[in-house]
Amino acid sequence: MSELAAATAVTPVGDGVYTGEIKSGWDIMGNANGGYLLSIAARAAASEAERPDPVSVTAHFLRPGKPGMVRIETGVLRSGRRLAVARSTMIADGPLVAVLGTYGTLEPSNHVERLESGPPDVPSPDDCIPIEPTETFPPPFMGRVEIRLDPADTLFTTGLPSGKPRVQGWFRLHHDEPIDTMALLVAIDAFPPTIFNANLPIAWTPTIELTAHVRARPRSGWLRCAFTTRFITGGFLEEDGEIWDESGTLVAQSRQLALIPKG
């Protein structure tokens, strides 16, 4: 079993209940990455719904996730011919994440395609800057995946942020591990927060709610990713994401609401 598949694996124990484990090393400042937690909870719901792909999932993060065993309680709310709606709640000494999602089987599209924009203009992976974890920063999670940032979006590491709340670059898994639709839920939350380039504190930016729309199964290889923020107000910010595969297919979109880091 591949690394991410093993790290997000769940086991049914009956009556819609699954067990899983938050693995060490998938954390940011000691708290498990939100997309990683979402992938575990969504995998349990997809299994219960008997549909392999998350089409639209929304997660509310209730408490930080720490390494250790978890219980995932699921329930199928509706099952139709093409799609099923299911819920899942991850629990460890109390609820951690509550997820509501629509699941299905994504096949190659034979529908009308109309795109008002295309993939972001990002330098090739060889011309981007890899993120490699250290004992302090970047966090351990960055060593579990491979991320390369657009050089224009790494200025925050020099203490001179660009001033634009944007981060874009490339994502893939180690050892040519295939990227399935569950892995896309990790990719949408893998990059540094956009506001690191907006002259705001570089600190933990806790996610309140994260929604992912999965549009297609990606082809293997690098994913081209772009994340932007337009509004930083009221103590919150939104972060909108796009993920495109190497064929130029839009495979996922995301939006999350997060707290502004404390200074």
Backbone bond lengths (Angstrom), bond angles and torsions (degrees), N, CA, C in turn:
res aa  C-N    CA-C-N  psi(-1)  N-CA   C-N-CA  omega(-1)  CA-C   N-CA-C  phi
1 M - - - 1.465 - - 1.530 109.17 -
2 S 1.330 116.96 136.98 1.453 121.32 -178.30 1.524 111.03 -68.79
3 E 1.339 116.29 166.42 1.465 120.67 -171.79 1.527 112.76 -62.27
4 L 1.334 117.52 -50.49 1.456 118.94 -178.39 1.519 110.93 -68.35
5 A 1.326 117.54 -40.13 1.458 120.19 178.40 1.522 110.34 -59.50
6 A 1.339 117.40 -40.47 1.462 120.92 178.90 1.526 110.99 -68.86
7 A 1.320 116.41 -36.82 1.464 120.31 -177.06 1.518 112.90 -74.21
8 T 1.337 117.40 -16.78 1.466 120.91 180.00 1.520 111.95 -116.06
9 A 1.329 117.42 11.11 1.464 121.40 -176.22 1.525 110.79 -66.19
10 V 1.324 115.72 146.63 1.466 121.87 176.42 1.523 108.67 -131.10
11 T 1.332 115.40 155.02 1.453 121.78 -178.57 1.523 109.29 -126.70
12 P 1.340 118.44 124.52 1.468 119.44 177.88 1.524 111.18 -71.50
13 V 1.331 115.74 137.69 1.461 119.81 178.31 1.523 111.57 -123.61
14 G 1.358 116.10 7.25 1.448 120.40 174.79 1.508 114.43 109.10
15 D 1.350 115.67 151.23 1.466 122.97 177.21 1.527 112.78 56.49
16 G 1.337 116.48 38.50 1.452 120.60 177.40 1.512 114.67 74.97
17 V 1.315 117.66 11.44 1.465 122.00 -178.56 1.531 109.40 -104.88
18 Y 1.328 114.79 139.22 1.467 122.23 179.08 1.520 108.47 -129.12
19 T 1.322 115.36 156.44 1.455 120.40 170.87 1.527 108.77 -116.79
20 G 1.307 115.52 152.03 1.450 122.65 177.61 1.506 108.85 -153.69
21 E 1.307 115.81 -174.68 1.466 119.91 -179.27 1.515 110.14 -142.56
22 I 1.322 115.94 129.42 1.464 121.10 169.92 1.515 106.33 -79.41
23 K 1.313 116.46 112.33 1.456 121.08 -175.38 1.534 111.00 -81.16
24 S 1.314 115.16 150.51 1.466 120.23 174.85 1.528 109.64 -68.00
25 G 1.310 116.08 149.50 1.461 121.23 176.16 1.505 114.80 92.18
26 W 1.340 117.22 -4.36 1.462 120.58 177.95 1.533 109.71 -103.05
27 D 1.324 115.75 32.21 1.460 120.48 -171.22 1.523 112.78 -114.73
28 I 1.321 113.26 163.90 1.457 123.69 172.46 1.520 106.47 -128.02
29 M 1.326 116.30 112.77 1.464 122.01 -177.34 1.526 111.21 55.91
30 G 1.334 116.31 38.61 1.454 121.31 176.09 1.508 115.30 88.48
31 N 1.340 117.60 -9.71 1.457 121.65 -179.34 1.526 109.09 -109.35
32 A 1.335 116.94 132.39 1.461 121.23 -177.02 1.529 110.45 -59.55
33 N 1.320 115.92 140.10 1.461 122.07 177.77 1.520 110.67 -56.67
34 G 1.347 116.80 138.09 1.460 120.73 -175.96 1.513 113.86 -63.57
35 G 1.325 117.53 -41.77 1.456 119.99 178.61 1.519 112.19 -64.23
36 Y 1.320 116.00 -33.87 1.471 120.50 176.80 1.528 110.18 -65.99
37 L 1.338 117.55 -45.57 1.463 120.33 177.23 1.526 111.01 -61.15
38 L 1.331 115.55 -42.86 1.466 119.83 179.25 1.516 110.85 -59.72
39 S 1.319 117.48 -40.05 1.464 120.81 -178.72 1.526 111.61 -63.16
40 I 1.332 117.28 -37.78 1.468 120.13 178.25 1.524 110.23 -66.17
41 A 1.342 115.61 -48.92 1.462 119.81 -177.84 1.527 111.44 -64.88
42 A 1.327 117.06 -39.33 1.462 120.62 179.95 1.525 111.16 -69.17
43 R 1.313 117.56 -34.18 1.467 119.82 179.20 1.533 110.52 -63.78
44 A 1.326 116.73 -39.06 1.463 119.81 178.10 1.526 110.92 -65.68
45 A 1.343 117.11 -44.37 1.461 120.40 -179.81 1.520 111.37 -65.37
46 A 1.330 116.96 -40.43 1.466 120.28 178.71 1.518 111.10 -62.98
47 S 1.336 116.25 -39.08 1.460 119.69 177.96 1.524 110.96 -64.55
48 E 1.332 116.38 -43.24 1.465 119.79 -179.88 1.522 110.87 -65.81
49 A 1.338 117.19 -36.43 1.470 121.55 179.96 1.519 112.37 -80.34
50 E 1.329 116.76 -10.66 1.468 123.04 -178.08 1.525 111.04 58.94
51 R 1.323 116.01 40.12 1.463 123.41 174.26 1.523 107.14 -132.26
52 P 1.334 119.26 130.34 1.464 119.98 -169.16 1.521 116.07 -79.22
53 D 1.331 117.82 -22.77 1.462 119.45 -168.53 1.527 112.66 -115.84
54 P 1.337 118.11 131.16 1.456 120.57 169.89 1.529 109.29 -74.37
55 V 1.313 117.34 122.23 1.465 121.22 179.95 1.522 110.41 -94.03
56 S 1.323 116.39 -45.51 1.463 121.99 175.00 1.510 107.64 -146.61
57 V 1.332 116.73 120.91 1.469 120.56 -179.15 1.517 109.16 -133.30
58 T 1.318 115.43 141.44 1.464 122.10 177.38 1.517 108.91 -126.93
59 A 1.323 116.04 126.93 1.462 122.02 -179.04 1.517 110.00 -116.08
60 H 1.321 115.70 135.52 1.457 122.32 170.66 1.527 106.97 -111.42
61 F 1.323 115.37 125.37 1.460 121.23 -175.23 1.524 108.66 -94.81
62 L 1.326 115.59 118.29 1.454 121.61 -171.65 1.527 112.69 -97.31
63 R 1.334 115.62 -36.76 1.454 121.10 178.56 1.517 108.01 -150.26
64 P 1.347 117.76 155.61 1.466 119.37 176.20 1.521 111.33 -62.48
65 G 1.318 115.68 145.54 1.460 121.41 177.83 1.518 111.06 -97.74
66 K 1.319 116.54 129.64 1.453 122.94 178.87 1.530 109.46 -111.37
67 P 1.327 118.76 156.83 1.463 120.39 178.41 1.525 111.98 -55.86
68 G 1.327 115.42 139.37 1.454 120.83 178.77 1.513 111.33 145.38
69 M 1.310 115.89 176.85 1.452 121.88 -178.36 1.528 110.64 -73.64
70 V 1.329 115.49 146.36 1.460 121.64 178.31 1.519 109.20 -133.00
71 R 1.321 113.88 158.81 1.456 122.77 175.78 1.520 106.70 -115.06
72 I 1.332 117.29 133.49 1.458 121.33 178.77 1.520 108.33 -118.89
73 E 1.323 115.59 116.10 1.455 121.38 177.80 1.518 108.52 -96.48
74 T 1.325 117.24 126.80 1.460 121.72 -175.38 1.527 110.62 -124.02
75 G 1.317 114.34 164.77 1.452 120.65 174.27 1.513 109.77 -161.73
76 V 1.314 117.21 137.44 1.460 122.45 177.72 1.522 107.74 -91.06
77 L 1.327 116.58 118.85 1.452 121.73 -178.22 1.519 112.08 -86.31
78 R 1.320 115.50 -32.89 1.467 120.16 178.18 1.512 108.67 -159.23
79 S 1.328 116.60 139.74 1.456 121.17 176.61 1.522 108.68 -130.80
80 G 1.343 115.67 115.66 1.452 121.23 -179.61 1.514 111.35 -109.99
81 R 1.310 115.63 -167.80 1.461 120.10 -177.57 1.525 111.66 -67.90
82 R 1.339 116.92 -41.28 1.464 120.18 -177.37 1.516 113.72 -104.76
83 L 1.331 116.71 -34.83 1.456 120.36 -171.10 1.521 110.98 -131.56
84 A 1.319 114.50 154.60 1.458 121.35 173.86 1.521 108.74 -132.09
85 V 1.322 116.06 144.44 1.465 121.93 177.54 1.520 107.95 -109.56
86 A 1.328 115.62 128.76 1.465 120.08 -177.09 1.518 110.06 -141.60
87 R 1.311 115.17 154.41 1.467 121.75 176.66 1.520 108.72 -113.78
88 S 1.310 116.20 158.01 1.463 121.07 173.20 1.517 108.91 -152.26
89 T 1.320 115.78 139.64 1.458 121.99 178.08 1.519 108.45 -127.05
90 M 1.337 115.93 123.79 1.458 121.11 178.19 1.527 108.87 -91.94
91 I 1.340 115.47 132.38 1.460 120.98 -172.96 1.519 110.39 -130.96
92 A 1.330 115.66 135.27 1.463 123.16 171.14 1.523 106.58 -155.79
93 D 1.301 117.06 102.36 1.472 121.11 -172.90 1.519 110.61 55.85
94 G 1.320 115.99 39.49 1.456 122.76 -176.91 1.516 110.04 120.34
95 P 1.335 118.03 162.49 1.465 120.94 -178.20 1.524 112.42 -68.77
96 L 1.323 115.38 137.76 1.468 122.15 179.20 1.524 111.75 -105.44
97 V 1.331 116.13 -49.32 1.463 122.18 -174.80 1.527 108.52 -140.31
98 A 1.325 116.29 134.78 1.462 121.81 174.21 1.530 107.80 -115.79
99 V 1.329 116.66 127.11 1.467 121.76 -173.50 1.528 109.43 -127.11
100 L 1.310 115.33 134.93 1.458 122.15 170.15 1.516 107.20 -121.56
101 G 1.329 117.10 129.92 1.458 118.37 -174.80 1.513 113.86 -147.87
102 T 1.322 113.81 158.75 1.456 123.00 171.09 1.525 107.45 -109.04
103 Y 1.332 116.38 131.33 1.462 122.11 -174.35 1.524 109.64 -125.10
104 G 1.319 115.44 150.26 1.452 120.22 -179.38 1.513 110.10 -160.91
105 T 1.332 115.12 -160.46 1.458 122.20 175.64 1.520 107.15 -123.85
106 L 1.331 115.66 109.06 1.458 120.61 -177.14 1.521 109.69 -82.43
107 E 1.321 116.07 120.97 1.453 122.93 178.34 1.529 109.16 -114.69
108 P 1.341 117.83 161.90 1.464 119.32 175.52 1.527 111.05 -52.75
109 S 1.333 116.03 134.67 1.461 120.55 -173.12 1.523 111.50 -75.58
110 N 1.343 114.98 136.49 1.463 120.40 170.33 1.528 109.35 -118.63
111 H 1.340 115.55 22.59 1.448 121.45 -179.86 1.530 110.12 -97.52
112 V 1.309 115.69 171.50 1.460 121.16 176.52 1.521 109.49 -62.53
113 E 1.327 116.69 134.23 1.457 122.27 177.48 1.530 108.63 -113.11
114 R 1.331 115.98 126.41 1.463 120.87 175.42 1.513 108.01 -140.79
115 L 1.318 116.37 119.08 1.458 122.35 -178.30 1.521 109.34 -118.72
116 E 1.326 116.00 126.62 1.460 120.52 177.74 1.527 112.20 -86.34
117 S 1.321 117.04 -10.70 1.462 122.12 175.07 1.515 108.19 -151.52
118 G 1.325 115.90 168.85 1.452 120.76 -177.06 1.506 111.94 -122.29
119 P 1.323 116.75 -168.77 1.465 120.23 -179.62 1.520 111.59 -59.00
120 P 1.330 117.55 149.38 1.469 120.14 178.54 1.518 111.52 -64.98
121 D 1.312 115.48 152.40 1.460 121.99 179.20 1.524 108.57 -82.60
122 V 1.324 115.46 98.11 1.458 121.74 -177.36 1.526 108.41 -122.91
123 P 1.335 118.52 136.31 1.468 119.09 174.60 1.520 111.35 -56.54
124 S 1.305 117.22 159.68 1.461 121.52 -179.15 1.534 109.81 -59.37
125 P 1.339 117.42 157.70 1.472 119.14 178.24 1.522 113.22 -53.50
126 D 1.345 117.16 -37.40 1.465 119.91 -179.84 1.521 112.19 -66.08
127 D 1.329 116.76 -23.21 1.468 120.59 -179.04 1.525 112.30 -99.05
128 C 1.331 116.92 3.77 1.455 121.06 177.00 1.528 109.87 -101.45
129 I 1.312 115.60 169.59 1.460 121.76 -171.65 1.519 110.28 -103.43
130 P 1.337 118.06 119.61 1.471 119.92 -179.84 1.519 111.62 -71.39
131 I 1.331 115.62 145.41 1.459 121.63 174.18 1.518 107.77 -97.70
132 E 1.314 116.49 120.66 1.460 121.06 179.96 1.516 108.77 -123.41
133 P 1.338 117.00 126.57 1.469 119.88 -174.37 1.521 112.77 -70.30
134 T 1.321 114.83 151.35 1.462 122.79 173.50 1.526 107.38 -124.46
135 E 1.320 117.25 -171.03 1.463 119.95 178.93 1.528 111.68 -72.32
136 T 1.326 117.74 -16.74 1.462 120.66 -177.39 1.525 111.16 -118.60
137 F 1.320 118.21 -63.63 1.466 122.10 -177.53 1.513 108.01 -147.98
138 P 1.310 118.86 137.02 1.462 129.87 -1.39 1.521 112.52 -67.19
139 P 1.353 116.84 166.46 1.460 121.42 -175.69 1.520 112.59 -74.23
140 P 1.356 117.34 166.45 1.479 121.40 -177.17 1.522 114.08 -54.46
141 F 1.327 117.98 -35.15 1.467 120.89 -178.45 1.521 112.13 -51.54
142 M 1.336 116.35 -36.21 1.464 120.10 -176.32 1.519 112.18 -63.96
143 G 1.337 117.44 -19.47 1.456 119.96 177.08 1.509 113.52 -83.46
144 R 1.347 117.97 -7.48 1.455 121.92 -179.81 1.532 112.60 -90.23
145 V 1.318 115.44 -15.92 1.459 121.58 178.98 1.525 107.71 -133.17
146 E 1.310 116.47 171.70 1.461 120.58 178.12 1.522 108.99 -115.10
147 I 1.327 115.57 117.38 1.454 122.20 -178.68 1.521 108.69 -124.98
148 R 1.323 115.52 134.88 1.461 121.05 174.10 1.514 108.22 -127.59
149 L 1.330 115.83 124.67 1.454 121.78 -173.83 1.520 111.95 -96.76
150 D 1.319 114.87 144.93 1.456 121.83 169.11 1.531 107.40 -55.61
151 P 1.340 118.63 126.83 1.466 119.73 -178.77 1.530 113.48 -52.65
152 A 1.333 117.61 -32.34 1.468 120.44 179.87 1.515 112.18 -66.71
153 D 1.336 117.35 -18.09 1.461 121.25 -177.35 1.515 112.80 -105.00
154 T 1.333 117.81 12.52 1.464 121.11 178.07 1.523 111.83 -107.37
155 L 1.327 116.93 7.85 1.465 119.39 -175.25 1.521 112.13 -64.44
156 F 1.347 116.81 -23.07 1.471 118.60 179.32 1.524 111.27 -62.36
157 T 1.337 117.61 -24.97 1.461 120.43 -179.96 1.519 112.05 -72.19
158 T 1.317 117.12 -15.40 1.465 121.79 179.11 1.521 112.04 -96.68
159 G 1.346 116.43 -3.04 1.457 119.87 -175.65 1.507 113.33 84.71
160 L 1.331 116.39 4.28 1.465 121.35 179.48 1.523 108.83 -125.95
161 P 1.335 118.17 73.02 1.475 120.37 -177.16 1.509 111.78 -60.99
162 S 1.324 115.47 154.27 1.461 121.31 -175.97 1.522 112.79 -66.66
163 G 1.331 117.48 -21.89 1.460 121.03 -175.21 1.512 112.93 89.86
164 K 1.341 117.57 -10.42 1.466 122.06 178.38 1.525 108.99 -101.58
165 P 1.342 118.30 120.87 1.459 120.39 179.11 1.524 111.33 -73.54
166 R 1.326 115.35 76.45 1.458 122.59 -175.08 1.518 108.97 -146.77
167 V 1.343 115.76 142.23 1.458 121.74 171.56 1.529 107.15 -141.21
168 Q 1.318 116.50 129.82 1.458 119.27 176.69 1.520 110.09 -144.35
169 G 1.315 114.69 159.51 1.456 119.38 -178.03 1.517 110.48 167.41
170 W 1.337 115.81 -149.72 1.464 122.48 -173.63 1.525 110.47 -124.54
171 F 1.335 115.29 150.52 1.469 122.06 -179.09 1.524 109.02 -136.96
172 R 1.316 116.20 140.37 1.463 121.76 166.95 1.515 108.44 -159.08
173 L 1.327 115.81 168.60 1.452 121.31 177.06 1.522 109.87 -92.20
174 H 1.316 115.57 158.12 1.458 120.16 179.75 1.530 111.50 -68.92
175 H 1.324 114.80 156.50 1.468 122.91 171.04 1.531 112.51 59.08
176 D 1.337 115.81 32.12 1.477 121.05 178.98 1.518 112.38 56.44
177 E 1.326 117.11 29.75 1.459 120.29 175.63 1.521 109.51 -62.08
178 P 1.326 118.89 129.82 1.462 120.50 -179.64 1.521 111.09 -60.51
179 I 1.321 115.44 145.11 1.459 121.45 178.07 1.525 107.82 -100.25
180 D 1.331 115.77 110.98 1.452 119.54 175.96 1.524 108.69 -98.49
181 T 1.318 116.29 -174.05 1.460 118.83 -176.19 1.526 111.94 -70.08
182 M 1.319 118.94 -26.33 1.463 120.27 174.76 1.522 110.89 -69.23
183 A 1.314 116.60 -35.38 1.465 119.85 177.26 1.527 111.51 -66.09
184 L 1.336 116.76 -28.84 1.462 119.17 176.42 1.525 111.50 -61.68
185 L 1.334 117.17 -30.63 1.461 120.10 178.30 1.522 111.17 -67.68
186 V 1.309 117.02 -25.54 1.467 121.07 173.64 1.527 109.74 -77.91
187 A 1.322 116.71 -43.25 1.462 121.02 -176.67 1.519 112.32 -60.26
188 I 1.328 117.98 -35.88 1.462 119.59 -175.30 1.523 112.58 -68.72
189 D 1.335 117.25 -14.32 1.466 119.81 -178.58 1.517 111.74 -124.18
190 A 1.335 116.66 22.93 1.459 120.27 -172.35 1.523 114.22 -93.55
191 F 1.318 117.96 -21.56 1.455 120.66 -171.03 1.526 111.98 -86.99
192 P 1.336 118.05 158.60 1.465 119.67 175.07 1.524 110.50 -58.23
193 P 1.326 118.37 149.01 1.471 120.54 178.93 1.521 112.16 -57.78
194 T 1.313 115.58 141.88 1.464 121.20 -179.19 1.519 111.94 -58.42
195 I 1.321 116.79 -33.50 1.470 118.14 -173.23 1.524 113.06 -75.13
196 F 1.331 118.22 -4.27 1.457 118.60 171.37 1.520 110.84 -61.30
197 N 1.333 116.28 -23.54 1.468 120.26 177.19 1.521 112.37 -97.90
198 A 1.333 117.31 16.54 1.469 120.37 -175.60 1.522 112.28 -118.65
199 N 1.335 116.51 26.60 1.469 120.74 177.39 1.525 112.32 59.99
200 L 1.327 116.56 31.74 1.460 122.03 174.55 1.530 108.25 -112.28
201 P 1.337 117.49 164.24 1.465 119.38 -175.98 1.528 112.22 -58.04
202 I 1.318 115.42 140.50 1.460 120.67 173.31 1.513 106.44 -87.56
203 A 1.317 115.46 98.89 1.460 121.93 -174.91 1.516 108.51 -155.57
204 W 1.326 115.34 175.04 1.456 120.82 179.37 1.523 109.33 -57.66
205 T 1.337 115.54 128.33 1.466 122.50 -179.74 1.523 106.89 -115.22
206 P 1.330 118.24 86.38 1.474 120.30 -171.77 1.518 112.91 -67.86
207 T 1.322 115.35 132.46 1.461 122.09 178.07 1.519 110.01 -81.14
208 I 1.334 115.43 131.98 1.458 121.11 175.98 1.537 109.97 -90.16
209 E 1.316 115.30 -47.23 1.471 121.60 -178.01 1.521 109.07 -145.32
210 L 1.317 115.99 140.40 1.462 122.22 -179.10 1.520 109.04 -134.97
211 T 1.332 115.75 126.03 1.464 121.71 177.50 1.524 109.30 -118.92
212 A 1.327 116.01 135.18 1.466 121.59 177.10 1.516 109.62 -125.40
213 H 1.323 115.77 135.61 1.458 123.04 171.57 1.524 107.11 -113.55
214 V 1.305 116.99 115.94 1.468 121.50 179.68 1.517 107.52 -97.46
215 R 1.335 116.33 121.71 1.457 120.91 -173.01 1.521 113.60 -100.08
216 A 1.339 117.04 -25.18 1.468 119.88 -177.09 1.516 109.34 -163.70
217 R 1.322 115.37 158.05 1.462 119.73 171.77 1.524 108.96 -76.05
218 P 1.336 117.54 127.28 1.468 118.85 -176.40 1.518 112.74 -76.63
219 R 1.318 114.45 151.91 1.451 119.55 169.03 1.525 108.73 -76.75
220 S 1.336 115.89 157.39 1.456 119.93 179.78 1.520 110.42 -64.74
221 G 1.314 114.55 156.02 1.463 119.60 178.87 1.513 111.14 116.09
222 W 1.325 115.02 -162.51 1.452 121.19 -178.35 1.527 111.36 -73.01
223 L 1.329 115.37 146.59 1.457 122.58 170.70 1.525 108.48 -107.79
224 R 1.330 115.70 133.25 1.462 121.49 177.72 1.533 107.90 -91.96
225 C 1.333 116.35 123.74 1.462 120.67 -170.63 1.528 111.43 -127.02
226 A 1.325 116.02 144.79 1.459 121.30 177.64 1.520 108.91 -143.96
227 F 1.331 116.21 133.81 1.461 122.49 -179.28 1.530 108.72 -132.72
228 T 1.318 115.75 133.53 1.460 120.74 -177.23 1.526 110.01 -138.38
229 T 1.331 114.99 155.18 1.458 122.74 174.51 1.511 108.30 -128.11
230 R 1.324 116.18 133.98 1.469 120.64 178.34 1.527 112.47 -107.96
231 F 1.314 117.20 -28.78 1.461 119.39 -173.09 1.528 110.65 -130.08
232 I 1.308 116.18 120.35 1.460 123.68 173.83 1.518 105.70 -119.02
233 T 1.329 115.99 102.15 1.460 119.18 -171.49 1.520 110.52 -157.77
234 G 1.332 116.27 150.53 1.452 121.34 175.55 1.508 114.62 65.47
235 G 1.334 117.51 18.52 1.457 120.71 -178.03 1.513 114.22 86.97
236 F 1.354 116.52 2.66 1.460 121.45 -178.77 1.527 110.25 -127.07
237 L 1.321 115.49 165.32 1.457 122.23 172.09 1.517 108.45 -145.09
238 E 1.322 116.19 152.53 1.460 121.12 171.91 1.521 108.42 -105.43
239 E 1.317 115.68 151.71 1.461 120.81 175.91 1.518 107.91 -133.30
240 D 1.326 116.63 117.72 1.460 122.48 -179.61 1.524 109.68 -101.88
241 G 1.343 115.92 134.81 1.452 120.13 -176.97 1.510 113.63 -126.29
242 E 1.326 115.81 150.00 1.460 123.95 172.31 1.522 108.05 -130.30
243 I 1.332 115.78 138.99 1.460 120.62 176.02 1.524 108.30 -130.03
244 W 1.320 115.56 127.97 1.469 123.37 -178.93 1.518 108.41 -123.51
245 D 1.341 117.45 141.91 1.461 118.54 176.68 1.526 110.42 -88.62
246 E 1.327 115.83 -178.87 1.464 119.71 -173.13 1.519 112.80 -68.62
247 S 1.335 118.22 -17.14 1.458 120.52 177.56 1.528 112.13 -84.10
248 G 1.345 116.72 -2.57 1.459 120.22 -177.67 1.513 113.52 85.66
249 T 1.336 117.16 18.10 1.459 121.84 178.17 1.524 110.15 -92.35
250 L 1.324 116.39 131.38 1.454 120.62 173.56 1.526 107.96 -71.97
251 V 1.333 117.11 115.65 1.460 120.31 -175.13 1.525 112.85 -106.24
252 A 1.326 118.77 -21.05 1.467 119.58 179.27 1.516 110.55 -160.92
253 Q 1.315 114.73 151.54 1.458 123.61 171.14 1.523 107.73 -130.56
254 S 1.328 116.19 157.08 1.455 118.80 -179.77 1.525 110.12 -149.67
255 R 1.304 114.52 156.78 1.459 122.19 168.11 1.520 107.48 -143.81
256 Q 1.315 115.29 135.33 1.459 118.83 174.44 1.517 110.36 -134.20
257 L 1.325 114.01 150.53 1.454 122.03 174.01 1.509 106.97 -107.92
258 A 1.331 116.15 129.46 1.456 120.65 -176.33 1.517 110.31 -135.76
259 L 1.323 114.86 160.42 1.454 121.31 175.86 1.521 110.07 -83.42
260 I 1.324 116.34 142.72 1.451 120.95 174.68 1.527 108.29 -68.64
261 P 1.332 119.00 132.44 1.450 120.61 178.97 1.519 112.18 -58.05
262 K 1.319 115.07 144.97 1.460 119.51 175.52 1.517 109.83 -77.90
263 G 1.323 116.53 140.61 1.451 120.82 179.81 1.517 112.02 -75.87
